[in-house]
Amino acid sequence: MGASTGDDLRFETRAIHAGQDPEPAYGSVNVPIYQTSTYAQRAVGRPVRWDYARGGNPTREAFQQALAALEGGTHALAFASGLGAESTLLLTLRPGDHVVLGNDVYGGTYRLLAHVLEPWGLGSSTCDLADADALRAAIRDETRFVWVETPSNPLLKIVDIAGAAKIAHDAGARLVVDNTFATPALQLPLALGADVVVHSVTKYLGGHSDLIGGALVTNDDELADRLAFLTNAVGAVPGPMDSYLALRGLKTLALRMRAHCENAARVAGFLSQHERARAVHYPGLSSHEGHELAAQQMSDFGGIVSFTVGSAEEARDVASSTRLFFLAESLGGVESLIEVPAPMTHASVEGSPLEVPPELIRLSVGIEHPDDLIADLDRALR
Ligand SMILES: *Cc1c(COP(=O)(O)O)cnc(C)c1O
């Protein structure tokens, strides 16, 4: 669509213009919500563009073009959820193939591989991806994907994307990066050597906690063809309304991420000084193990902060005592959220290599005024 997708434009401009030329019939500056399941054809077997909306929809297409432009990819595909995107990507593999995951990968990704695809014949194993030797040792002849999440959830570990890409490529595997936590506003995995970017659009891209969505982005034409086929064949596609909301979210992504990062840095600084907070995990803190790497491969450190308190019970108390931070799963919306990963988001990984400390609290720091957020945490910690 139009000249407005050009790479010469900067991120904030692409977010508003890529795939979003004014609608031709009436000049609507917003891409319409094309709420249709099918398309009238010009003649038998001659659709205008799509014959049926599982295969494509103009609102979804606009979101895909905008997201591809932001990630620096040539192809983007939208899905009904992050896990819908992941399932479709994993269906490019075959029984007997193998995937290497980080030992703190998103719990739903682990569950999909260990409990759905493993019995079906797709192997997977976990390792500490921050350790290059551990990654080399985890790769097998059958390894097709190395699956990186950085910063990771909920401990915010940082993985060297360019280093992991080289190790994966030397072994004939592809590097997949789940860019949900950083978003393309802060980190561009394809430019660092990744082959596929995965998103839970539910989080920062949507940004307002009002939709479930997913996406894949790649520069690999062959993989993109296969993924386009599978997207239609498997059918985990988003509706036009959710595609519209996702596109609307992208427009303010750069602004929101700036506010999330500023507020999270303030909150992390406050917690580091607080006597009841033990370990504080935030890549922007110079004490964080991955701080220097994060400073190299990210333009800022993101909106998620996690920290431990004295016990599991104390963690439950604190998480139930905030007023502005809502006690809820998920992350990446404009409102601040607090949760205890072990019994909440990470319940499905209990007893697995991904288990997290029960006294850990995770914050998704929103875009409210930071002084109000800090006052709320201070009250809850007292
Ligand atoms: C939420 C999340 C997912 C799964 O996305 P859904 O939209 O919930 O299906 C995948 N990866 C990460 C890092 C997530 O936070």
The ligand as a Gaussian input file, in Angstrom:
#p B3LYP/6-31G(d) Opt

LIG

0 1
 C        1.157000     -13.709000      27.038000
 C        2.382000     -14.224000      26.385000
 C        2.311000     -15.207000      25.371000
 C        1.004000     -15.848000      24.947000
 O        0.158000     -14.935000      24.340000
 P       -1.458000     -15.023000      24.420000
 O       -1.860000     -13.805000      23.651000
 O       -1.836000     -14.968000      25.861000
 O       -1.861000     -16.301000      23.778000
 C        3.495000     -15.594000      24.769000
 N        4.686000     -15.085000      25.145000
 C        4.792000     -14.153000      26.128000
 C        6.134000     -13.627000      26.497000
 C        3.651000     -13.699000      26.787000
 O        3.764000     -12.791000      27.758000

